[in-house]
Amino acid sequence: MKTLSTLLFALLAISAGSVHAAAADEHHKAYAGRLVCGGNHFVRASGTEMHFTAYVLRNLDDEGAIRIERIRLVDASGATLADFTAPRLPPFRNGLLGPGDDTLAPGQSGILRTLDLVGLDGLPRSRRPLQLIVEWRAGDRALTLDAVAVHIARERRTVTGADGLPAVTLGSERSRHLNPCRTVYRQRWQ
């Protein structure tokens, strides 16, 4: 019994030593950086299902603000679908970033959806998947900007609008999947 408990303790110690923290958990600090998020935007199931991505940008620092300097959405070939520079960012879903407001205060998060950049029509297979590239800067060393890409599938309906023309609406959510984004560049203090 003593040998079994010693073996279990040794296995737990080895497995605990091999656990690696996420970049945000490692408290990486920088005063500028670039992160990249994957994504998608398409219609499937004979036009009855819309797949899109919601990007959540988070300032995890408890003291310093982070300024979003540029946001680009590129397709699979690298062609630019949307390109925004501060202070003319697109309107974010929760209103914390957008035209005239390019700064996330400590603890704030902003949500940007491909629906708001590309619309309700899906992209053809040749233009997918997508990448969102975000360049940011902080006034002082701050925890690096954190981001996730949330892939969402919702019911998609074509209805007749008040003007008699067809209009597309989104219905109930069918699925959701979260993927972390990746910091590809950090500029640290010298």
C-alpha positions in Angstrom: 0.0 0.0 0.0 2.9 2.4 0.9 4.4 1.6 -2.6 1.2 2.4 -4.3 0.7 5.7 -2.5 4.4 6.7 -3.2 3.8 5.9 -6.9 0.6 7.9 -7.1 2.3 10.9 -5.4 5.2 10.7 -7.9 2.9 10.6 -10.9 0.9 13.6 -9.5 4.2 15.5 -8.9 5.4 14.8 -12.5 2.1 15.7 -14.1 1.8 19.0 -12.1 5.3 19.9 -13.1 4.4 19.6 -16.8 1.4 22.0 -16.7 1.9 25.2 -18.7 0.0 28.4 -18.1 -1.6 30.4 -20.8 0.2 33.5 -21.9 -2.2 35.8 -19.9 -1.6 33.7 -16.8 2.1 34.1 -17.2 1.7 37.8 -16.6 3.6 38.9 -19.8 3.9 42.6 -19.8 4.7 44.9 -22.8 3.9 48.3 -24.1 2.9 47.2 -27.6 1.9 44.1 -29.4 0.0 42.3 -32.1 -2.3 39.4 -31.7 -4.0 37.2 -34.3 -7.4 35.4 -34.0 -8.9 32.8 -36.3 -12.4 32.9 -37.4 -15.1 32.0 -40.0 -18.1 33.5 -41.6 -20.4 31.4 -43.8 -24.0 30.2 -44.4 -24.8 26.5 -44.6 -27.7 24.0 -44.5 -29.4 25.5 -47.5 -29.2 29.0 -46.1 -30.9 28.1 -42.8 -27.8 28.4 -40.6 -25.3 31.3 -40.1 -21.8 30.7 -38.7 -19.9 33.8 -37.6 -17.2 34.8 -35.1 -17.3 37.1 -32.1 -14.0 38.5 -31.0 -13.6 39.4 -27.4 -10.7 41.8 -26.6 -9.9 42.1 -22.9 -7.6 44.4 -20.9 -6.6 42.2 -18.0 -4.3 44.8 -16.5 -5.6 46.4 -13.3 -3.7 49.7 -13.8 -2.9 50.6 -17.4 -5.2 51.3 -20.3 -4.6 49.7 -23.7 -5.1 51.6 -27.0 -6.2 49.6 -30.0 -4.2 51.1 -32.9 -5.3 48.9 -35.8 -7.8 46.1 -36.6 -7.6 44.2 -39.8 -9.8 41.3 -41.0 -8.2 39.3 -43.8 -9.5 36.3 -45.7 -7.8 32.9 -46.4 -5.7 34.4 -49.3 -4.5 37.3 -47.1 -6.8 39.9 -48.9 -8.1 42.6 -46.6 -11.8 42.5 -46.0 -11.8 45.4 -43.4 -9.1 47.7 -42.1 -9.6 50.2 -39.3 -7.1 52.5 -37.6 -7.6 54.5 -34.4 -9.5 56.6 -33.7 -11.9 55.3 -36.4 -12.5 51.8 -35.1 -15.7 50.0 -36.0 -18.5 50.0 -33.5 -18.1 47.2 -31.0 -21.2 45.2 -30.0 -21.0 46.3 -26.3 -20.2 50.0 -27.1 -16.9 50.1 -25.2 -14.8 50.6 -28.4 -15.7 52.2 -31.7 -15.5 55.5 -33.6 -13.7 58.0 -31.4 -13.0 55.5 -28.6 -10.0 53.3 -29.1 -9.0 52.6 -25.5 -9.8 49.7 -23.2 -9.6 50.9 -19.6 -8.3 48.5 -17.0 -10.6 45.5 -16.7 -12.7 46.4 -19.8 -13.6 44.1 -22.6 -14.9 44.8 -26.1 -16.8 42.5 -28.5 -16.6 42.7 -32.3 -18.4 40.3 -34.6 -17.8 39.3 -38.2 -21.5 40.1 -38.7 -20.8 43.7 -38.0 -17.9 43.8 -40.5 -19.0 41.5 -43.3 -22.8 41.4 -43.0 -25.4 38.5 -43.1 -24.1 37.0 -46.3 -21.6 34.2 -45.9 -18.2 34.2 -47.6 -17.4 31.6 -50.2 -15.2 28.6 -49.2 -12.2 30.1 -51.2 -12.2 33.1 -48.8 -12.3 31.2 -45.5 -11.1 30.9 -42.8 -10.5 34.4 -41.6 -7.9 36.2 -39.4 -8.4 39.2 -37.2 -5.1 41.1 -36.6 -5.1 43.5 -33.7 -2.2 46.0 -33.0 -2.2 47.7 -29.6 -0.2 50.0 -27.4 -0.1 50.8 -23.7 1.2 54.0 -22.1 3.2 51.9 -19.7 4.0 48.3 -19.3 0.7 46.4 -19.1 -0.4 42.9 -19.2 -0.6 41.9 -22.9 -4.0 42.3 -24.6 -6.0 39.1 -24.2 -8.5 37.9 -26.8 -10.6 34.9 -27.7 -12.6 34.0 -30.8 -16.0 32.6 -30.2 -17.4 30.7 -33.2 -21.2 30.9 -33.1 -23.9 29.1 -35.2 -27.4 30.5 -35.3 -30.6 29.9 -37.1 -30.9 32.1 -40.3 -34.3 33.0 -41.7 -35.4 34.9 -44.8 -38.6 36.8 -44.0 -40.6 39.4 -45.9 -39.9 42.9 -44.5 -42.5 45.6 -44.0 -41.6 47.0 -47.4 -42.4 43.7 -49.0 -38.7 42.9 -49.7 -36.9 39.8 -48.4 -34.9 40.4 -45.2 -32.5 38.1 -43.4 -32.9 37.7 -39.6 -31.0 35.5 -37.1 -32.9 33.2 -34.8 -31.9 31.0 -31.9 -28.3 29.9 -31.2 -27.4 26.4 -32.2 -23.8 26.1 -31.1 -20.8 28.0 -29.7 -17.1 27.2 -29.5 -14.3 29.3 -28.0 -10.7 29.5 -29.3 -7.9 31.5 -27.8 -6.1 34.1 -29.9 -2.4 34.2 -30.1 0.1 37.0 -29.4 2.6 37.0 -32.3 4.6 40.1 -31.3 5.3 41.9 -28.0 7.4 45.0 -27.6 8.9 45.1 -24.2 10.7 47.9 -22.4 14.5 47.9 -23.1 
